[in-house]
């Protein structure tokens, strides 16, 4: 039995995977803020999952945790997780010291990429090369090649949200100008489409469907940004499949069809892009699938006793 925990900015999810990779018990709970509270959240998640499984933490085949921020997968150290109040937390060691077993820590988007790959494999269609495009408050991707995560020399492979695409665009939180994330993310929609609706992206797409010209303009700029992200991933890594996940994937068919429409429009005027059949490579993660938690369970590998 493998245990995966996805620590998000507000919610933490836990999932159990059996020996055949099937999803078992799941939990959701609030995430604490700050180093001590995040550690406490992770420990409580392990405790609750242990109770559901009827196992001690030491009996799990592996324990993995996915978390936002810059993660050193070798040491379990987390930095720059601003939404969690973390910068320089040795999360892996702190959890392992309390549990008495090794715990593997991975960036949440990279973990979600593994989870999405696992889902496709279970459906009999695991691609040789796959990217998980996470559309949430920000934008980032995780890339899986031959079943293994592509991390890069410093662990930033897939951070395509910080590729500048518009020299005259808005200043990005990273300090650069006109990054892809300023066009294709939840935060970009919030800025471009001020509304009292609790779900700005949903409001935007509904208003655009009703014919609001301003909404159509904002929606299409966003869809063009997402399509650009797909194009970047295919042209740089030639992935077979780009799975779109994250909070904005809840837009479902409206998002998938809109991105495919933009890609097809580009292909209509570019024989090169047409030859790549970009739109056929796009799909949306199924609603409710806990990709990051599943991936965390997989990335946990084999736990061992600490001396």
C-alpha positions in Angstrom: 0.0 0.0 0.0 1.4 3.4 -1.1 0.4 6.7 0.5 0.4 10.0 -1.4 -0.3 13.4 0.1 -0.9 16.6 -1.9 -0.4 19.7 0.2 -2.1 22.6 -1.6 -2.4 26.3 -0.7 -5.7 25.8 1.1 -6.5 22.1 1.0 -4.5 18.9 1.5 -5.5 15.6 -0.1 -4.4 12.1 0.7 -4.8 8.9 -1.3 -3.9 5.3 -1.0 -2.8 3.2 -3.9 -2.8 -0.6 -3.7 -0.3 -3.0 -5.2 -2.0 -2.8 -8.6 -2.1 1.0 -8.6 -5.8 1.2 -7.9 -7.0 4.2 -5.8 -8.4 3.3 -2.4 -9.3 5.6 0.5 -9.0 9.3 0.1 -9.2 12.3 2.5 -9.3 16.1 2.2 -8.5 18.5 5.0 -7.4 22.2 5.4 -3.7 23.1 5.0 -2.0 25.0 7.8 0.1 28.1 7.0 3.8 28.4 8.0 6.4 25.7 8.5 5.2 24.2 11.8 1.6 24.1 10.6 2.4 22.6 7.3 4.4 19.9 9.0 1.5 19.3 11.4 -0.9 19.1 8.4 1.3 16.4 6.8 1.6 14.4 10.0 -2.2 14.6 10.6 -2.8 13.4 7.0 -0.6 10.4 7.5 -2.3 9.7 10.8 -5.8 9.8 9.2 -4.8 7.7 6.3 -3.1 5.2 8.6 -6.4 4.8 10.5 -8.3 4.3 7.3 -5.8 1.7 6.1 -5.5 0.0 9.5 -1.7 0.3 9.2 1.1 2.0 11.1 3.1 4.6 9.1 6.0 2.2 9.0 3.9 -0.4 7.2 3.3 1.6 4.1 5.3 0.6 1.0 6.0 4.2 0.4 5.0 7.7 1.5 5.3 10.7 -0.8 4.3 14.3 -0.5 3.6 16.8 -3.3 3.9 20.5 -2.4 4.2 23.8 -4.3 7.5 25.6 -4.5 11.1 24.8 -5.5 11.7 21.3 -4.2 15.0 19.5 -4.0 13.8 15.9 -4.5 17.1 14.5 -3.3 17.0 16.2 0.1 13.3 17.0 0.6 13.9 20.7 1.1 11.2 23.1 0.1 11.8 26.8 -0.9 9.8 29.6 -2.3 6.4 28.1 -1.4 5.0 31.6 -0.8 1.3 30.6 -0.5 2.2 28.2 2.3 4.6 30.6 4.1 7.6 28.4 3.4 11.1 29.3 2.4 13.8 26.8 3.4 11.9 24.0 5.1 13.5 20.6 5.3 10.1 19.0 5.1 11.3 15.5 4.2 13.6 15.2 7.2 11.1 16.7 9.7 8.3 14.3 8.6 10.7 11.3 8.5 12.1 12.1 12.0 8.6 12.1 13.4 7.4 8.9 11.6 10.5 6.9 11.6 10.3 6.2 7.9 11.7 7.9 4.8 9.4 10.3 3.0 9.9 11.5 -0.5 9.1 15.1 -1.3 8.3 16.4 -4.9 7.0 19.5 -6.5 3.2 19.3 -6.7 3.0 19.8 -10.5 5.7 17.2 -11.2 3.8 14.8 -8.9 0.6 15.6 -10.8 2.4 14.7 -14.0 3.2 11.3 -12.7 -0.4 10.9 -11.5 -1.7 11.8 -14.9 0.7 9.4 -16.6 -0.5 6.6 -14.2 -4.1 7.4 -15.2 -3.3 7.0 -18.9 -1.3 3.8 -18.2 -4.3 2.4 -16.4 -6.4 3.1 -19.4 -3.9 1.2 -21.6 -2.6 4.3 -23.3 0.5 5.5 -21.4 2.4 7.7 -23.9 6.2 7.5 -24.3 6.3 11.3 -23.6 3.6 13.2 -21.7 3.3 16.7 -20.3 0.9 17.8 -17.5 0.0 21.4 -18.0 -1.2 22.8 -14.7 -3.6 25.8 -15.0 -4.2 27.2 -11.6 -3.3 30.5 -10.0 -0.1 30.2 -12.0 1.0 28.1 -14.9 3.6 25.3 -14.9 4.2 21.9 -16.5 5.5 18.5 -15.5 7.1 16.3 -18.1 7.3 12.5 -18.0 9.6 10.6 -20.4 9.5 6.8 -20.5 7.7 6.8 -17.1 10.3 9.0 -15.4 10.1 12.7 -14.4 12.2 15.2 -16.3 13.6 17.5 -13.6 16.5 19.1 -15.3 19.8 20.3 -13.7 18.2 22.5 -11.1 14.8 21.0 -10.9 13.0 23.6 -13.0 12.1 21.6 -16.1 8.6 22.5 -17.1 8.5 26.1 -15.6 7.2 27.4 -18.9 4.9 29.9 -17.2 8.0 32.1 -16.9 8.9 32.1 -20.6 8.4 35.7 -21.8 6.1 35.8 -24.8 5.1 39.5 -24.9 7.8 42.1 -24.4 5.2 44.8 -24.0 3.1 42.7 -21.6 2.5 42.9 -17.8 5.3 42.5 -15.3 5.3 38.9 -13.9 5.8 38.0 -10.3 9.1 36.5 -11.2 10.4 39.9 -12.3 10.3 39.4 -16.0 8.1 41.1 -18.5 5.2 39.5 -20.4 5.6 35.9 -19.2 3.2 33.2 -20.4 1.7 33.1 -16.9 0.5 36.7 -17.2 -1.7 35.6 -20.1 -2.7 32.0 -19.3 -3.5 31.5 -15.6 -6.2 32.0 -13.0 -4.4 35.2 -11.8 -4.4 36.6 -15.4 -8.1 36.0 -15.7 -8.7 37.7 -12.3 -6.8 40.8 -13.4 -8.4 41.0 -16.9 -11.9 40.1 -15.8 -12.8 41.8 -12.5 -16.0 40.3 -11.1 -17.8 39.6 -7.8 -18.5 36.0 -9.0 -16.7 33.5 -6.8 -15.3 31.7 -9.9 -14.0 34.4 -12.3 -13.0 31.9 -15.0 -16.4 30.3 -15.0 -18.1 33.7 -15.1 -15.8 34.8 -18.0 -16.6 31.7 -20.1 -20.3 32.0 -19.4 -20.5 35.6 -20.3 -18.4 35.0 -23.5 -20.9 32.2 -24.5 -23.7 34.7 -24.0 -22.0 37.0 -26.5 -20.4 39.6 -24.3 -17.8 41.1 -26.6 -15.4 42.1 -23.9 -15.7 38.6 -22.3 -15.0 37.0 -25.7 -11.8 39.1 -26.1 -10.5 38.2 -22.6 -11.5 34.5 -23.0 -9.8 34.2 -26.4 -6.6 35.9 -25.2 -6.5 33.3 -22.3 -7.2 30.4 -24.7 -4.4 31.6 -27.0 -2.0 31.6 -24.1 -3.0 28.1 -23.1 -2.6 27.0 -26.8 0.8 28.7 -26.8 1.8 26.6 -23.7 0.8 23.4 -25.6 2.8 24.5 -28.6 5.9 25.2 -26.5 5.7 21.8 -24.8 5.3 19.9 -28.1 8.0 21.9 -29.9 10.5 21.6 -27.0 9.9 18.0 -25.9 7.7 16.5 -28.6 5.4 15.0 -26.1 2.7 12.7 -27.4 0.0 14.0 -25.0 -0.5 17.3 -23.1 -2.9 16.6 -20.2 -4.4 19.9 -18.8 -5.1 19.9 -15.1 -5.2 22.3 -12.2 -8.2 24.3 -11.0 -9.0 25.7 -14.4 -9.4 22.3 -15.9 -12.9 22.3 -14.2 -13.9 24.4 -17.2 -13.9 21.0 -19.0 -15.0 20.8 -22.6 -15.2 24.6 -22.9 -11.5 24.8 -22.2 -10.4 21.7 -24.2 -12.5 22.7 -27.3 -11.3 26.3 -27.1 -7.6 25.4 -27.0 -8.1 22.9 -29.8 -9.8 25.6 -31.9 -6.9 27.9 -31.5 -4.4 25.2 -32.4 -6.4 24.2 -35.5 -6.5 27.9 -36.6 -2.7 28.1 -36.4 -2.4 24.7 -38.2 -4.6 26.0 -41.0 -2.0 28.6 -42.0 1.1 26.6 -41.1 1.9 23.4 -42.9 4.6 22.7 -40.2 2.2 23.0 -37.3 -0.4 21.0 -39.3 2.0 18.2 -39.6 2.3 18.0 -35.8 -1.4 17.5 -35.3 -1.3 19.6 -32.1 -5.0 19.6 -31.3 -5.2 15.8 -31.1 -2.5 15.8 -28.4 -4.6 17.7 -25.9 -6.9 16.3 -23.3 -8.3 17.3 -19.9 -7.8 15.4 -16.7 -11.0 13.8 -15.6 -13.0 15.8 -12.9 -12.1 14.8 -9.4 -9.1 12.7 -10.3 -6.5 13.5 -7.5 -3.5 13.6 -9.9 -1.0 15.2 -7.5 -1.8 12.9 -4.6 -1.6 9.8 -6.8 1.7 11.1 -8.2 3.0 11.7 -4.7 2.2 8.1 -3.8 4.2 6.9 -6.9 7.2 9.2 -6.3 7.4 8.0 -2.7 9.2 4.9 -3.9 10.3 2.4 -1.2 10.2 3.7 2.4 12.9 2.4 4.8 13.4 2.5 8.5 15.5 5.4 9.9 18.0 4.6 12.5 
